[in-house]
Amino acid sequence: MTEYAPELLDRLPMPIVVATEKGDLVYRNATFTEAFGSNGEQWIRQAVRTVGGERGWLQGFFTGDEHRSTDVEFNGRVYRADKIMSRSGAPPTAAISFEDVTRQREMEQAKSDFTSMVVHDLRGPLSGIQGTLEFVLGGESRLEQLHQDLLLEAQRESERMMNLINELLDFSKIESGNFVVESEAVWIAGVLKRSVRSLQSVAARDDIHLLTAHGRELPEITGSVEKLTQAIINLISNSLKFTPKKGLISVGAQIIGSGKVPDAIAITVTDSGMGIKAGDIGQIFEKYKQSGNKSLRGGGGTGLGLYIVKQVIEAHGGEVSIASVEGVGTSMVLRLPVKRVA
């Protein structure tokens, strides 16, 4: 035990234990006893067990040298458990510290609830504005060119605002843990057509060719039609920002694997836009991250669109990848596993 320097650990204000992979406590400092009481030892023992096929949260702390952290609950409070270090041996041991993050989690939840409330309140009036603009622009009344241009610009900005609102709502759900993927039959060909159709008029207005192509035998997958449609719309919208006039955006899908049930479906959104700088590709799917390129259509964004796409696809058990050449174009690939649909 000398390698853990218990005389130093006893002086720290945070709870610390050294446990074996069987849940036995080799060491606990006074702060741990004060925070968790007599039930703390039993709590650690339960954390290394597998119950009903579900592994205890502490099992992964005994392997590898990499840092590991997880949030756990005890007596109605939330603690962030961090692996300080681990030792192989007979038996393996790990030193773990605990930080009370209950207040932090409560504040995050309050912020998420407030964001959701504001977003919902904004969507109603904005939908009314969009409907009015579509009615006026789609009517037979003759508008002077200046008035028509102004209304088209107002329509474009209202669409951008609605996209921002939808992104904030999805982000709020993801951060609060309320982002749930339904288990329904999804016809990918229908999702592609729906996504392209929703942005066809926007592409035509910007003089961009938006096409879709896919095989006739695309299988169904299980997931959420709404969330997958929104993910593809996000990708197309992103391409529209950086593709010049007379450019091309193609949306397609192909089967990966063979047999009665293929392994996966690969959905691609490819554009002939300005591409992404090599240094930006690695972080493009992180929240609040954006490429260094300036949008050709004006207006900024939340930096959440591609982050949400990644969360949606991973929630379906899939993965996202990207290939881009600056000055040539970008191709986003969504790989979704195929499962039998009852």
N, C-alpha and C positions, 0 to 999 in steps of 0.2 A: 504493500500500500504506500510505500514511500514515494513512488512516482507521482501520486496524486496530491502530495503535499497537504494532508488533512489539516495541519495547523494553519495553513493559509485559507483553506476553504471555510473553516469555522468562522473566519472573520468577515466573510462576504455577506452582504445583506440579502442575497437572493437564495432561495432553496436550491440545494445541490445534493444529488445522491450518486453513489456508485453502485450499480446493480449488475448482477450476472444475467445471462440469457435465460435462466430459469426463474428470474424474478426475485432472487435473494438479494438483500441489501448488504453490501460489503461496508458501505459507509453512508452516513447521512449527516448533514450539518444541523446545527441548532435551528436555523431558519426554516429548514424543511419540516422539522418536528413542530415548530410553532404554526406553520401555515397549514399543514395537512393532518396534524394530530396523530392519534393512534391508528386511524384508518389509512394513513399514507402508505404503510408497508403493504397492506392488502391490495390497495389500488395499483401499486407497481407490479405485484404478482399477477393480477388480472390482465395487466397491459401486455404481458408476454404470451398470453394464451390465445389459442385459436378456438373460437366458439361459433358453432354453426357454419363453419367454413370461412368465417371472417377473421382475419389475422389481427392480433392486438397491435395497437399503435406503436409499441416499443420494440417490436421484433426486428425492424429494420435498422435499429440503432447499433447493432452489434457487428455489422459487417461493413467492410470498407473504411477508408480513412476520410472520405468526403464528409462535408458538413451536412447535417440533417436537422430539420426543424418541422414541428407540427403543432397545431393548436388542439388542446384537449380540455375536457371539462371535468371539474371536480367540485361537488357540493354547490352547484349552481354558478360557479365562476369559471372563467376561461383562462387557461395558462398556455403560454408558448414554451414548449419543451425543445431545448437546443442541445444537440450532442456536443460536448466540449472536447472529448477524445474517447477513443476506444482502445482496448488491449486484447490481442488474441492470447489464448492460453487455455487452461483447463480449470474452470470454465472461462469463456470470454467475458469481459466486463466492459461497461461503458459508463462514463461520467456525464450526467445530464443536469442542466440547470433549468429552472422554471421562472418565467416572468408572468405576472398577472396582467393580462391584456383585456380584462373584462370591460373596463371603461372605454378603451380604444375601440373594441368591437361594438359597443353600444352606440358610440358616436358615429361609427361607420354606417351602422344600420339606420340611425336617425337621418344621416345625410342621404343615404340611398332612398329612404321613404320620402324625404322632402323632394328629391329630384324626380321621383316617379310621379308624385302629386302634381308638381309644376308642369311636367311634360304632358301629362294627361289633360291638364287644363288648357295648354297651348294648342293641342291637336285639334280640338273642336272648332275654335274660331278660324284657324288656318285652313281647315278643310272647307269651311264656308267661303273663304276668300278664293281658294282654288276653284271651287265650283262656279263662282261668279265669273271669274276670268275665263274659264273654259266656255261658259255660256255665251259671253260677249264675243269672244274670238271665233267661236264656232257658228255664230249666227249669220244671217244673210245681210245684216246691216252693213252699209259701206262705211268704212273708217278711213280717215285720212292716214297717210303713211306714217306720219309722226305719231299719231295716237296709237296706231297698231304696233309700232315699234316699242312704244312705252309699255303697252299692255303685255307684249311678249316678254319684255324684260322683267316686268312685275311677275309674270307667270314663272319665269325661270328662277327668280329669287325665292318665290313661294315654294317651288319644288325643292330648292336647296335647303330652305328652312325646315321643310317636312322631313327631309333626309337626316338633317342634324338632330331633329327631335326624336326620330326613330332610333338613331344610333345611341342617343343618351338613354332612352328607355331600355334598349337591349343591354347596354353597358351597366345600367343600374341593376338589372336582373342578374347579370353575371357576377357582379361584385357582391351582391347580397346572398348568392347561392340559390336564387329562385329561378335560375335559367334551366328549364326542364324541356327535354326533347320527347315529343310524343312518339309512340310506337304504332304508326299507321303505315299502310301500304303506300309507297311513293313511286309514281311513274315518272322516271327522270325525264323522258322525252317531253311530257306535259309540263314539267317544271321549267325546262329550257324554253319552250315556246311561250309560256306565260311571262317569264322574265324578259325575254327579248321584246315581246309585244308591248310590255309596259313602258319600254324606253325607246320604241321605234320612232315615235313622233319627235322625241327630244333629239335623237340622232339625225333625223331628217332635217330638223330645224337648223342643226349645226353643220349640215351638209357632210355627214359621215355615213358610210355604208355599214349597216349593222345586219349581220347574217347569222343564221344558225344552220348547222348540219350535223346529222347523227344517223346511225343505223336504225333500221326498223325494229330490230330484235333486242332493244335494250331491256334488260330485266327490271322487275320492280325491286326496290329495297325497302327496308323498314326505317322510319324516321319521321320527320316533320316536314310536310309540304311547305308550310308557311316559312319556316326558318331556312330551309334550303333555297327557296325562291328568293328570300331576302339576301342570302349570302351571294347568290349569283348576280342579283341586281346591284349589290354593292361593288362587285368586281367590274361589271359593265359600266357603272357610274364612274368608277375610278378611271377606267380606260377613256371614257368620254372627256374627262378633264384634260388629258394629255395627248389626245390624238388630233392632229390638224385637219382642216377641211379637206375633203376628197379622200380622207383616210379610211381605213377598213378595220372593223372589229368583228371577229368571228367567234361564235360560241358553239362548241361541239362536245361530243362525248363518244367514248369507245369502250368496248369490253376488254377487260384484262383477264387472261386465263381462258380455259376451255372446260368443256363438260356441261352437264345439265344446269349446274349452278356455277357461273363464273366466279372468279376470286374477287373482282372489284370492277367498279366503273370509274373511268378517269374523265372528268369534266374539264375542259380547257376554255379559257377566255384569252384570246390572243389579239393584240392590237398592233397597228403600225405607227405607234406614237413615238414620243421622244426617248423612251426607254428610261431605265433607272441606273443611277451611278453605282458602280461596283461596290463602293464603300457603304452604300445605303441598303443593299439587298439583305444583309444579315439581320437588320433590325426593322424591316418594313412591316412585319406582322406584330410588333410590339405596340402596346397602347401609347397613345400620344406621339408616336413616331410618324414622320412623314418624309417622303423623298425630298431631296434638295431642289427638285424641279418646280417651276412655277406653273400653276394651272393656266391652260390656254383659254379657259372660259371665265376666268376671274373668280373671286371669292375664295375663301379658305375652307377649312374643315376642322373637325374635332381631332383628327388623327386616330379615330376609333374604328373606322370602317373595315380595314383589313384585319385589325385585331379581333373584331366581332366575327368576321368570316372564319378565322382560325379557330375561335372558340366553338362556333357552330359545327364545323367539320369534325373537330376532335371529339365533340359531344356525340357525334354519330359513329365514332370509332375510326374515323378517317384521318388523313393527313394532307397538308398543304405544301406545295412547293412552287418555286418561281424561277423563271429563266428570263434574262433581259440583256439586251445589248443597247447601250446608249446610242441614240440617234437612229436606231433601227426599229425597236419595238419591244414589247413585253408579252410573256405568256404565263398565265397563272394556271396551275393544275390542282384540281381537287380530286383526291382519290378516296372513294367511298366503298367500304366492303359490302358485298352482296350476301344477304342471308335469305334463307327460305321464308316465304311469307305464307302464313296459314290462310 
